[in-house]
């Protein structure tokens, strides 16, 4: 048992290490090809990204990226590609902001109402893709991409002066009615700036994600459907219901993505509200291999690279090099995990063959169902 745990740990660590090393090598070659010195660039990134104000920025950005990664990961665990997290969180944040701006109740009640509104809107919007998949066989990839566009159209329709929007004549911008000060969520004050209080909710979401998928019957059924729909259905799992339920949960999680910005920073939804976080969540979920701790590390890494790009720009490097690094890391992670998985399977087969040879049994008869799996 100890040997199994040791092998599993080594293989689990080898994949991300191999991915990071491979990404650094490729990035260094790209920098050399453009006539830039790679080691100086890496030093600038580390120095700038480790400053106290950068640390605050990284934590705040990583909070939203982490929630987006969790939303995507819920679908990934059962082979559902929820590409619509971007539209789900924006639509959820918009209606949550509209509801919050229209209410005039104590903050201790209004904040939960705003969060629940966002989760319900996100869940309902994601469920559309789930229903289309189980009733009409529409791929969730296609439907969620289309729903992203429709969400933008819906927001554009309602976010107008005289509807759910309010025109700020001084700034010439339209936004929802600002949330009352009583519904502003707490922040953690630091010497260089506040850390959004919603980071606490993000941690709780990660714990619930881990518990729900690893310690409940629902999580077992969800993972079973992801591995084999036919086998899960044969064992009594209602696959169609699981598809809709997982999309509901993924959408509800997506609804939380815009809450750090809404409740801790902007306090309204305007035309400058952050976009594209849902697509970043896909990369973060891939980096973290759908594991809550791995997703957290991936979110911090992504936020660090974004922050470090500013330091590179000050030193005369092209800011776009960070985009190259991010893309190479995602590609390297996919390749590295596949290489480690194949190595793990080959190593397992050799160990089983050696044990059978020592026992004097045929190589095809293992007499055991024990498996060595690379952590997913």
N, C-alpha and C positions, 0 to 999 in steps of 0.2 A: 504493500500500500504506500509506504514511504517513497519507494522508488517510482511508483506511478505519479505521485504528487510532484516529485522532483522533476521528472521528465516533462510533465505538463507545464510546470512553471518555467523551465528552460525554454521550451518551445514557445510559450506565450510571450516571453521577453524577447526572444530572438527576432520575431517578426517585426515589431515596431522599431527595434534597434537597427535591423537591416534596412528598413524603409527610410529612416532618418539619415543613415549613413549614405544610402544610395541617392537620396534627394540632395544632400550636401555636395556630393561628388558631381552630379549632373549640373547643379547650380554653379559650382565653381568653374566647370568647363564652359558654361554659357557666358559667365563673366569674363573669362580669359578670351573667349572668342570676340567679345566686344571691346577688348583692350583695357579692361578694368582689373584691378587687383582683388581677388576673391577674399583673401584672409582679412584684409582691411575692412571690406564690406561686412563680413561676419562680426568683426570686432565692434564696428559702429552699431550694428543691430543689437548686439548684446548690451553694449553700454547705454544706448538710448532707451532700449526697452526695459532696463532694470532701474531707471530713475523712479523716484517716488511718485511723481505725477503720472508717469507711464503705467505704474502698477495699478493706480486707481482706474485709469482708463481701461486697462486690460481686464480688470475684474468686472467693470460695468458692461463692457462689450461681451465678455465671456458669459455673463448671465443670460443675455438674450440668445446667444449662440447655443448655449447649453440647452435651453428650453426648446429651441428649434430642432436641435439634434435628437432630443428625447421624442419629440413629436414624429419625426421621420422614422426613428428606430422602432417605434411601436408597430408600424406597418412592415418594416423590414423583417421583423422577427417572424412574420408569417408570409413572407414573400409578396407583400403588397408595397407598391412603390407610390407612396403619397407625395407626388410632386407638387401638390397644391397647398402646401403649408404656407407659402408666401401669400396667396390670396386669402386663405383662412385667417391668418393672424391680422392682416390689414382690415378685412371686413369686420372681424371681431373687435379690434381696437376702435374702429370707427363707431360702431353702434354702442359699444361700452362707453365711449366718450360722450356720445349724444345722450345716452341715458343718464350718465353722471352729471352732465351739465344741466339737465332738466330737473334733477332732483334737488330737494332742499331738506335733507334729513341729517342726523348726526353722522359724523365720519365713521364711527365704529360700525354703523349699519350700512352706510353708503359704499364703503370700500369693498365689503364682501359682495354687495349687489353688483358693483361694477365688474368685479372679477368673475362672478357667476354668469353675468350677461355675456362677457367675452367668451367664456368656455362653452356656453350654450350655442352662441352664434357659430363659433368655430366647429363645434360638433355637428350641427345641422348642415353646415356647408360641406363638410367632409362626407357626411352620410349620403349626400346626393350621389357621389361617385360610387359608394358602396352599394347602394340600391341599384344603380345602373349596371354594376358588374354582375350582381347575382340574379337580376331579372332579365337583363337584355344582353349579357355577355360583353358589355363594353369595357375595354381595358381601362383600368384606373389611371394609367399613365396619360392616356388621351383625355379622359374626362376631367382629371384634376388640372391639366394644363389649360384646358378650355375654361374651367371654372375660375382659374386665376385671372383670365382676361375679363370674364363676366363680373368678377368681384370688383375689378378696377372700374368697370363701367357703372356698376351700382353705386360705388362710392362717389364717382364723378357726378352722377345724377343728383344725389342727395346733398353733396357737399357744395351747395350753392347758397348764396345769400337769399334769405326768404324761405328756404326749406330747412335743412338741418345745419346749415352753415351760417356763419356770421362774418361779414366783411370788415376787416380792419383797414380803414381808409389810410391810416398813417403808413402802414407797412404794405398796403395793397395786396393783402393776403386773405384768403378765406379759411376759416377753421370752425370747428364746433364751439359751442359755448364753453368757456373755461370751467374746469372743475372748481367747486368751492374749496377754500383753503383747508377746511376741516377734513376733506377727503384726500389730501396729499399724504402719501405714504411716508413713513419715517426713513431717514437716511443715517448712515454711519459717518460721522464727521472725522476727517483726517487733516493733517497739516497741509496737504496739497489739494484737497477737494473731497466731496462726499462720495461714499460708496453707496450705491442704491440699496435700499432696504429690501427690495424684492429678491435679493440674492438668497435671503432666508427661505422664501417660497420656492426658489429654484432648487435648493438643497432638499427640501421636503418632497418636491416633485420627483427628484432622483431616487429618494428612498422609497417612495410609493411605487415608482416604476420597477425598481429592483424587487420589492416584496411581491408586487402583483404578478410579475412574470416568473419569479423564481420560487415562490413559496405558496402559491395558490393553485387550485384546480384550473381556474381560468387560464392562468399563465401556461400550465402544462398543455392544455388543449390548444392554445394559440401557437405554441412552439411545435406541437404535433402537426397541426395543419400546415405550418410553414415547411416542415420536413417532407410531408407526404399527405396530400389532401385525401387520396383514396384510402390510405391506411387509417387516417384519423376518422373518416366517415364510417369505415368498417367497424371501428371500435366504439361507435355511438356518438361521435361528435357532429353537431349540426354545423357543417362548414359554412353554409350561407349566413347563418346567424353570427358566426364568428367573424366573417368578413365585415358585416355591417357594424358589429360591436367594436372591432378593432379600429375601423375608420372613425367611429364616434369618439373613441378614446384618443386617437391620434389628433382629430380635429379639436377636441377639448384642450389637449395639451398645446396645440398650435395657438389656441386662443390666448394663452398666457404669454406668448412671445412678445407682444406689444405692450404688456403691462408695466415692465420696468420704465419704458419711455413715457407712457401715459401717466402713471401714478407717481413717478419720481423725478421726471425731468420736464416734459413739455406741458402736461396738465390739460392738453386738448389734442384734437386730431386735425392737422392742417395739411396743406399741400406739400409741406416739407417733412412729413412723417417718414421715418426710415423705411426703405423698401429693399427687397432682395435678401432679407435675412433667412427666409425659408429655403432658398437655394444654398445658402451657406450651411444651413442645418444638414443638408444632404451630405456635404463634404465632411462635416463634423461627425455625423453618425458613422460614415465609412471609416474615418480615422479611429473612432472609438470602438469599432466592431460591435456596435449596439450594446456595449456594456456601460452602465451609468458612470463608473469611474473613468473608463476610457473616453467616453464622450466629454467628460469634464476636462480631461487633459487635452483632448482635441480642440475644445472651445478656447482654452487658455492659449494653446499654441497658435490658433488662427488669429485671436485678438492680438497676441504678441507680434505676429508677423505684420499685421495691419499697422500697429503702432510703430514698429521698427522701420516701416517704409518711409515715414516722415524723416527719421534720422538719415536714411540713405539719400533722400532728396537734398538735405542740407549739405551733404558731402559731395554733391555733384553726380551721384549715381541716378540712373533712371528708376523712377518709382515703380515702374511696371515690372521690375525684376522680382518684386515680392509676389506678384501674380504668377510668375514663372515658378517660383519656389513652392507656392501653394499647390499649383497644378501638378508639379513633379512629385510632391509629397503624397497626394492622393493616389496618383498612378503607382508610386513606389509601394504604398501600403497594400494595394490590391495585389501587385506582383509578389511582394514579400510574403504575404500571408498564404498565397497559393503555393509558393516554393516551400515554406515551412510545413504546410499541411501535407504536401507530397512526401517531404522528408520524414515527417512523423509516421505516415502510413508505411513507408518503406522500412523504417527502423522497427516498427511494430511487427511487420511480417518476418523480418530477420530474427527478432527475439523469439517469436512464437516457433519459427522453424528450428532454432537452436534448442529450445526447450523440448520440442517433440523429438528431435534427434537424440537428445540426452536420455529421454524416456523410452526410446526405442519404438516410437509410434509413427505411423505414416504421416507425411507432411500435410496431407489434406484433412486429417482428423485432429482438430484442436481440442475437442472435449471441453471447450469453455467458450463463453460468449463475451469474455472480457475484451474491452476495446480501449485503445489509447486515442483520445481525441484532442485535437488542437482547439483551444478555447475559441468559441465563436464570438 
